[in-house]
Structures are given as C-alpha cells and as structure tokens.
C-alpha cells in the first residue's frame, strides 16, 4: 500500500513539473528545415539554409537571356536556363542544389554543384524574382544576368 501511495505521489509531482528540453539534442529549426526539405510545398524559414532543399515553384520554369533563347528550335539557345525543383540546366552545364536558403518570397540563395564540359565546380548563386515573377536575376561569377520567363 505504501508503495502504491509513493508511486501515485511521484506521478502527481511529475505531472506538475514543467517540461524540459534537452538542448543538446533538440533543435527546432533543424527539425523544421528537415521536414521542409522533404516537402516541396513547404517553405523554409527565411535565411535558414536547407541541405538539398527544393527551389520554390515560383522560380521554376524556362528562362531566357534574350527572346530567341525561348523560341529556338535549332538547339542554339545558349542563354536558356531551365529551373527545376532540385537543379538548374544551362546550354553546356548542369547544376544540382546542395544547399538552399530562402531570403524572402522573391529571393533565394542556392549553393550549386555544377558539371559541364568535363569539369565540376561549386558556386553560391543568388536568384531574385522581379517584375511579378516574369524576370529572374542570377548573380554568377560577379556578373548579374537578367532572364525573362519563357512563354508556355
């Protein structure tokens, strides 16, 4: 009987105690971003990098530096950029997203692993949507490139 009362008293005290987090093993931000990296419809917290994150739908599509990049049927659209959820494709190279940070709803910063023409390299690339989502600015190698969204 004494043991039962002691266990009941311990249970009551435990129920009243405030919940404690083990800070060493609990990182709410990391958990949030891990979930969002697996859910393409979710957006990460602005400014928080997501390893292997997905490019938001507003940035995806076909983008051309000049109008002919969007309409060429000759395979010579050298300024065409195809943005997919996990990669960017260019005329002579491809880039896979290795890390992604959402700066705002219209700006992301992607770390990209490139391959093309027998070479591989990594580059941090900011992408900014402008003109109601009809223009996309990309900064690469210190150069600002402004793309226009290709029609459907």
N, C-alpha and C positions, 0 to 999 in steps of 0.2 A: 504494500500500500504506500509506504514511504517513497519507494522508487517511482511509482506512478505519479505521485504528487510532485516529486522533484522534476521529472520529465515534463509534466504539464507546466510547471513554473518556468523551466528553461525555454519551452516553446513559446510561452507568453512573452518573455523578455526578448527573445529573438525576433518575434513579430513586431515589436515596438522599436527595435533598433533601426536607425537609418541605413539605407542601402549604401554599400561602399563599393567603389570601383577599384579594381587592381590596375592602376595607371600604367604599369609596366607592360601589361598585355592587352589593354583596351585603347584603341584609337578610333574614335567615331568617324573622323574624316577619312581614314584609310578604308574603313568598312564601307562608308557611303560611296567612295570612289570605286572600290572594287565592284560593288553592285552595279554602279552606273556603267562601268567599263563593259559589263556583260549585258546591259540593257541599252540597245542603241536608241531607244526613245527617250531615255533619261539624259539629263544634262548634269555635268559635274559642277561643283561649287566654283564660281568664278575665281580664276587664278590658281586653282589647285591642279597640279599635274595628275594625269591618269595614265598609267603604263598601258600601252596597247589600246588606248581609247579610240573611240569611233568619231569620225568627223560628222558634225550635225548635218541633218538633211538640207538645211538652208544653203550650205556651202557646196553640196554635191551637184554634179552635172557636168556639162561640156562648156568649156570656157575658151574663147579665142582672143589673141592679142590684136588681131585685125579681122574684119568681117570674112575674108577669104578662108581663115582657119576653120570657120564653122561650116563652110559650104563646099570645100574642095572634095572632089571625087577622085583626084589623081594621087592621093597619098602623100601630098606635099604640104600638109597643114603643119608647118614647123612650129607655129605658135599655139597649137591646140593643147589644152590641158584637160584631162578627164579626172574629176574628183569623185572618188568612191568612198564608202564608209571607212575603209582602212588603208587606202593608197591613193597616190596621185600618179597619173600616167602622162608622159610627155612624148614628143616625137622620137627621141633616142634614149630615153631613160624611164625608169620606174622608181617610185619611192614608197616605202611601206612605213606607216605610222608606228613609231616605237614609243612615243610619249606625246600626250596632248594636254594642253592647258586651255581652259576657257577663260578668256579675259572679260568678255561681255557677250551678249547675244549676237553681236556682229563681229567679234574678233576672237580668233583662236591663235595659239602658238603651238606648232607641231614640230617635234623632233622627228626627222625623216631619215630612213636608211635607204640611200639611193644605190641603184646599179644601172650601168649602161656603158656601152662601148668598151666592154672588158674591164671596167673599173667599178669600185664601190667606194662610197663615202657617206658621211653623216652630216646633216645640216639642220639647224634650227630655223624654221620658216614661219613667220607671222602671216596670217591670212585675215583680211578685213573685208567684210561685205559693205558695199556702198550703193547709192542710187536705188534704194528699196530692193536690194538683193539682185540687181541687174549688172552690177560691176563687182569685181573681186580684185583686191590689190594683194600682191605677193611680194615679199622682200626676199631676195636671194643674192648672195654674194655682194651685198651692199647696193644692189640695184633694185629699184622699185618697178615692178611690172604690173600694169593695169589690164585686166582681162574683162571682156564683155561676155555675158551669158549667151550661149548659142540658143537659137530657137528650137522648138521641139521637132 
